[in-house]
């Protein structure tokens, strides 16, 4: 079935689109979209990802130095194309229970409450449509990822990321359901029942994700869904955990429990799970190492048995710093550092490690100042504009690449710079990033993604006496590329790709 979006007079032909929606959050939409991006690329199709609105504190930086959701950066990598902000024109970065920073076409524009954001939906929808038009004019097929459940009755009238975009692009919809969490039949049938007839008609079929066990045991389930809905099941994807694809949302590390580091013979790294954690995929390369264990911990506990503690990035640094103080983490982290423990802060975590964090203009909330952990002789003042760069750096001869996304500047009043910065956004640089004491034992940096560089990971492990741990010589981009091929093979084996690609054909 050939689907084409609207072609306007005197404008270039617009590529057909296929929408990947879900029965809920965290059902695997992003991963399925990533797999289809790589599978289509392997068929020599110029494919691009698109998501009108992403809500996530897991973001990244484009080659132009603009900010967008990491899910679409990952999908662009899988498609073999450079990421562009048109692929994710609206990024919402939650700063509180009711508010978020709005990043529009790669630039932070405002902090808005949900009600304020709702009032700007029409303008934002126009921006999202413009971005989609530009992407469609450059590629042969566009995969539109939805958000959350596509059938939230109370949100459908004002939703600009699911069916409204599919209707704008005249795109057929594949609905992804997660059998692992249970209730897959209710997910599918319930979603269909909540949709008006014209949107039910737009759904082309289903993908059942995360099945455990013998697939033949679900043959009757497939038949029931097809009979009940009149729509095909394009396939059942078995559970996959043998290859690593970056996750979009921190739901994957929600509600971590207290752990006992002495229960393993391996050295254990603790990542403090702060309330507004951002860019938690920084730690994926560490989790992939065979010689260490990484635990996200939230409940206050003694840290003596851990080898290292990491303070991650935050979308609301002062709030999360105050949370550390209130919960009792401050004393535990200070005791750990005084006892010879290794502490690393990344971005917001680096800011927290200093003497104080000041926000005189109220860029993250109410204006004010919060005392830091006092582990590093630095002070941070928030100011605009937001820094977003792709950064190449050096650490005593070890070369690395990463990215920076932060509000404010941090000034050292002691200690040494951690990294020598060689390049930002493809322009030569010659300055320093971060701060460290004790030969890197206590250190902070603004650079995300530093562990994607094997040389940097090896040097960091060397700092705390673990040079013997093997680190894959394949760097982050190359390792991810290998994972995309594995995912595409998984998708090709278990989904009816000819039927799926038959929904859209390059024009």
Secondary structure, DSSP 8 states (H G I E B T S, - for coil): --------TTS----EEEEEEESSTTSSHHHHHHHHHHHHHHTT--EEEE-SEEE-S-EEE-TTS-EEEHHHHHHHHHHTS---GGGG-EEEEE-SSSEEEEEETTEEEEEEEHHHHHHTHHHHHHHHHHHHHHHHTT-SEEEEEEEEETT-TTTGGG-SSSHHHHHHHT-EEEEEEESTTS-HHHHHHHHHHTS-HHHHHHEEEEEEEEE-S-GGGGHHHHHHHHHHHS-EEEEEEE---SS----SSGGGGTT-----GGGSSSEEEEEE--TTEE-GGGGHHHHT-SSEEEEEE-S----TT-SEEEE-EESSHHHHHHHHHHHTHHHHHHHHHHTT-EEEEETHHHHHTSSEEEETT-SSSSSEEEE---SSSEEEE--SS-EEEEEEEEETTEEEEEEEEESSEEEESSSB-SEEEEEETTEEEEEEE-EEETTTTEEEES-BTGGGSHHHHHHHHHHTT-TTS---SS-HHHHHHHHHHHHHHHHHHHB-HHHHHTT----
